[in-house]
Amino acid sequence: MDYKDMEITVIKIGGNVIDHPGDLTLFLKKFANLPGNKILVHGGGKLATKLSAKLNISAKMIDGRRVTDSQTIEIVTMVYAGLINKNITAQLRSLGCDAIGLSGADAGIIKAVKRSPVPVDFGFVGDIPDNGINVTRLLKFINMGLVSVFCSITADEQGVLLNCNADTVAQSIATAISFAGIPVKLIYCFEKQGLLADINDDNSVIPLINSGNCEKLKAEGIITAGMIPKIDNAFKALNAGVEEVVIKSHLDMDDSSKGTKITAT
Amino acid sequence: MDYKDMEITVIKIGGNVIDHPGDLTLFLKKFANLPGNKILVHGGGKLATKLSAKLNISAKMIDGRRVTDSQTIEIVTMVYAGLINKNITAQLRSLGCDAIGLSGADAGIIKAVKRSPVPVDFGFVGDIPDNGINVTRLLKFINMGLVSVFCSITADEQGVLLNCNADTVAQSIATAISFAGIPVKLIYCFEKQGLLADINDDNSVIPLINSGNCEKLKAEGIITAGMIPKIDNAFKALNAGVEEVVIKSHLDMDDSSKGTKITAT
């Protein structure tokens, strides 16, 4: 196989979009029409939390962070790898996009390791090591014309299912593709138009974040706690050679002028 | 690709085995060690019924048959395509079997059509037309060294998820492979040692069923109502050129002398 002319776009779609079926369908139409090689990673949204509540499974929290206990990993596997992944895949196929819905466990594409229970045991949560992505398999699917659609459920080598952060899954895939010498872009789609200087003003999109202004924006509280992991993932990808990282609205995916562009320098 | 020396075994594992994790693990160990090209199709078991009960979704029945309403298709998609499919896939991978968990919607491998609401509307139930299996894709996965693991959830061309009968999914896959000119065997694994002449005597396995004794066994009530669809699926596969159909215990999968063999003549 010859990959020298290949370029791949990795797109992650956030949970808030998934929670609104109309928005999700609008996004999927744009995604299906996007030219070139592409990979979709989706988050979970509130469906898993709602299902847990209906089943009287209370969310266990440590330091404000959710613990994925044995009941919760079953719930998220059902909702993310089952309901959401198969609905997105079937919708994309009906839109002419040759999609295959996958968890990280499938075909061993994303190998994860269970996070150490020390100092805090977050349960069935996985981290993706640097060599965790099987790029050869990903590229074979692309060569078959397939568009891989990943949820954030993975497994370790012992066959234990683990919940990973979907932003990190997208970053790890983009990083691994870049390491294989293939140009790759990473787009984080969510319900806002980009990173906002004023959270109450949708027109206050910060067009560019780089290592020069990032620390200042964090210090000023403009990059808020919830955004920091996404920005850190973006820089990790850029430092590994990913060409471009953009945070933008799911409705602007086909407009390259929109959103917040993050660059290394 | 050259398929002339290829042979494929399609194995379906029933719900009663899935309901007993110890039995399932024993089966998966034998399946992982089975030499040659293989495809697994799994049923659902009682997990979906239990989840429905916990969520106070009552089973709607017509003429003793379950209706798959909009809530139920969500439940079975979660349980079959999510929880069961990913657990089986992750377990097989940990046993050295290069598995990929799939629904019929993924990569368009199994296209289904929604069953007509006339005379009885069974809801989101799918049937697989004669040209419903994309054998080319199945063979490409086999050539990549992948072992496909299918649940019985499929989709139609409009992106609507549908629940199919897992026995029929296995038969349709085997039949399509046979039509492509590749030798194929079909094995239905369940909790009994084969078709029993006396339901209370595990040693009363009928070794052979063919068109000669099948009608007699039905008339005598030895092939009971629950078994008739399985036997009909077996004959459909045999008539389409499938080499061999066997109904046997999940624990005897690696012993070719065991079970009930079904032959065309």
Chai-1 contact restraints between the chains, C-beta under 6 A:
chainA,res_idxA,chainB,res_idxB,connection_type,confidence,min_distance_angstrom,max_distance_angstrom,comment,restraint_id
A,K54,B,L55,contact,1.0,0.0,6.0,A-B,restraint_1
A,L55,B,K54,contact,1.0,0.0,6.0,A-B,restraint_2
A,E74,B,L83,contact,1.0,0.0,6.0,A-B,restraint_3
A,T77,B,G82,contact,1.0,0.0,6.0,A-B,restraint_4
A,T77,B,L83,contact,1.0,0.0,6.0,A-B,restraint_5
A,T77,B,K86,contact,1.0,0.0,6.0,A-B,restraint_6
A,M78,B,M78,contact,1.0,0.0,6.0,A-B,restraint_7
A,M78,B,G82,contact,1.0,0.0,6.0,A-B,restraint_8
A,M78,B,L83,contact,1.0,0.0,6.0,A-B,restraint_9
A,A81,B,G82,contact,1.0,0.0,6.0,A-B,restraint_10
A,A81,B,K86,contact,1.0,0.0,6.0,A-B,restraint_11
A,G82,B,T77,contact,1.0,0.0,6.0,A-B,restraint_12
A,G82,B,M78,contact,1.0,0.0,6.0,A-B,restraint_13
A,G82,B,A81,contact,1.0,0.0,6.0,A-B,restraint_14
A,G82,B,G82,contact,1.0,0.0,6.0,A-B,restraint_15
A,L83,B,E74,contact,1.0,0.0,6.0,A-B,restraint_16
A,L83,B,T77,contact,1.0,0.0,6.0,A-B,restraint_17
A,L83,B,M78,contact,1.0,0.0,6.0,A-B,restraint_18
A,K86,B,T77,contact,1.0,0.0,6.0,A-B,restraint_19
A,K86,B,A81,contact,1.0,0.0,6.0,A-B,restraint_20
A,K86,B,S103,contact,1.0,0.0,6.0,A-B,restraint_21
A,K86,B,A105,contact,1.0,0.0,6.0,A-B,restraint_22
A,K86,B,L161,contact,1.0,0.0,6.0,A-B,restraint_23
A,T89,B,A105,contact,1.0,0.0,6.0,A-B,restraint_24
A,T89,B,D106,contact,1.0,0.0,6.0,A-B,restraint_25
A,A90,B,A105,contact,1.0,0.0,6.0,A-B,restraint_26
A,A90,B,A155,contact,1.0,0.0,6.0,A-B,restraint_27
A,A90,B,G159,contact,1.0,0.0,6.0,A-B,restraint_28
A,A90,B,L161,contact,1.0,0.0,6.0,A-B,restraint_29
A,Q91,B,G159,contact,1.0,0.0,6.0,A-B,restraint_30
A,R93,B,G108,contact,1.0,0.0,6.0,A-B,restraint_31
A,S94,B,Q158,contact,1.0,0.0,6.0,A-B,restraint_32
A,S94,B,G159,contact,1.0,0.0,6.0,A-B,restraint_33
A,I100,B,D106,contact,1.0,0.0,6.0,A-B,restraint_34
A,I100,B,A107,contact,1.0,0.0,6.0,A-B,restraint_35
A,G101,B,D106,contact,1.0,0.0,6.0,A-B,restraint_36
A,S103,B,K86,contact,1.0,0.0,6.0,A-B,restraint_37
A,A105,B,K86,contact,1.0,0.0,6.0,A-B,restraint_38
A,A105,B,T89,contact,1.0,0.0,6.0,A-B,restraint_39
A,A105,B,A90,contact,1.0,0.0,6.0,A-B,restraint_40
A,D106,B,T89,contact,1.0,0.0,6.0,A-B,restraint_41
A,D106,B,I100,contact,1.0,0.0,6.0,A-B,restraint_42
A,D106,B,G101,contact,1.0,0.0,6.0,A-B,restraint_43
A,A107,B,I100,contact,1.0,0.0,6.0,A-B,restraint_44
A,A107,B,L146,contact,1.0,0.0,6.0,A-B,restraint_45
A,G108,B,R93,contact,1.0,0.0,6.0,A-B,restraint_46
A,L146,B,A107,contact,1.0,0.0,6.0,A-B,restraint_47
A,A155,B,A90,contact,1.0,0.0,6.0,A-B,restraint_48
A,Q158,B,S94,contact,1.0,0.0,6.0,A-B,restraint_49
A,G159,B,A90,contact,1.0,0.0,6.0,A-B,restraint_50
A,G159,B,Q91,contact,1.0,0.0,6.0,A-B,restraint_51
A,G159,B,S94,contact,1.0,0.0,6.0,A-B,restraint_52
A,L161,B,K86,contact,1.0,0.0,6.0,A-B,restraint_53
A,L161,B,A90,contact,1.0,0.0,6.0,A-B,restraint_54
